[in-house]
Amino acid sequence: MSQFSDLVAFFEDSGVAEAIRESDTLFPSVESVHVVAICLVVGTILTLDLRLLGFASVGRPVSRLSSAILPVTWGAFAIAATSGFLLFISNATKYLGNGYFLAKLVLICAAWLNMVIFHAISAKDMPQWDKQARPPMSARIAGLLSILLWIAVVACGRWIGFTIQVL
């Protein structure tokens, strides 16, 4: 067995994973927390992305909106990642065999990469365009790409529930 397979088996065979897998209420409870956290992540990111596109909160500087929203985003993301990990370990082997689960992970990585590129290209010049109703094209592209990626993440997340039997 590979080290990765050993690690997957370790988590899947853990007491926590077994409790989540065997409980009638634990899996749906963790899943509910996960869904609410994802709603907060996507909702806050969408707010900022719509500002980058010039469609919302145009009277507010991007930097001010960002500093108000991103702490909530990162807190919700930490909860979503933790609850997602708990859901994953409950049936890790099945999840790793699900194309929608793998696509969701790839899309989350792509959204992270989009954010990194935004900060490397557009955000470094933010003091020059921060108060403009329409940020530069690179910022608008990053915002649009972010919206599309997060919609795809949510869609894949829903499809996981329809294509995998975990209980």
Summary of the structure (lengths in Angstrom):
residues: 167
radius of gyration: 18.4
end to end distance: 25.8
largest distance: 57.3
contacts: 477
relative contact order: 0.15
helix: 82%
strand: 0%
